[in-house]
Amino acid sequence: MVLKAGEVALKPESLSFVEAAALPLVGQTALQALRDIGRVAPGQRVCISGASGGVGTVAVQIARALGGRVTAACSHRNLSRVKALGAEAVIDYERGDPLDVTERYDVTPG
């Protein structure tokens, strides 16, 4: 099979081949959930469970890029990482039930 130049991209040196191979699938999954199904619009509140996993880390970034106000649930050790990805608020699911909140969300993919 021969690919056109516009259909490929260089692998970032910071990623292994396994990590780079997984990105298209997790990226497409997150994009479809947020843009196509959730129809995230600027200013909407989005809650992402499992925000430190493969799809979750990409979902946080896509939701922010779409203008969403992101609340992310993850383990305590990943709180700062998920915040750095763009989450406005984080919920430590090890210290409480992320579903036991009074906050209302417009989109909760997953």
Secondary structure, DSSP 4 states (H G I P E B T S, - for coil): ----GGG--PPPTTS-HHHHHHHHHHHHHHHIIIIIIS---TT-EEEEETTTSHHHHHHHHHHHHTT-EEEEEE-GGGHHHHHHHT-SEEEETTSS-TTS-S---SB---
